[in-house]
């Protein structure tokens, strides 16, 4: 589904949207999406596809990480949950290829891989320019031991020019390790 030419798609509280394999919701420049759920009537966007490995994968441009206009999503009041015993290494946030992002009031729980993985120097550089921001992030039960927020990178595995995701999370005053009080069934 495309929202184009300055149109606004409004999603009402209590709506459940299930995407089929190959489907997408694309909001083009100058268009908008208005979606504000309520405590008793949340908006749920999910898929009927097989389980993936990352909750959010944000990219700018594969061939030119500094291409303009730059991808710069703002996501607020976001909950990302994964079963901690899922197969494979699951990441909550994978940011790469020069994407910017403003993430606010984000709850992340259960991912067995990492809370945050920045994949290149162009994306990492945006943190220093205040174009990659996390505000009000709560992380719980992340990584193989439940307290591993990021994966250490060095030498050949360093794909982001030495950017320290752990330091980025701690410097922003995020709440790491705080129990959000989710029921056990929330993490599958």
PyMOL commands that set and color helices and strands:
alter all, ss='L'
color gray80, all
select helices_A, chain A and resi 121-128+155-157+165-171+184-187
alter helices_A, ss='H'
color red, helices_A
select strands_A, chain A and resi 2-3+8-11+16-19+26-27+32-35+44-47+54-59+72-81+91-96+100-109+114-118+132-140+175-176
alter strands_A, ss='S'
color yellow, strands_A
deselect
rebuild
show_as cartoon
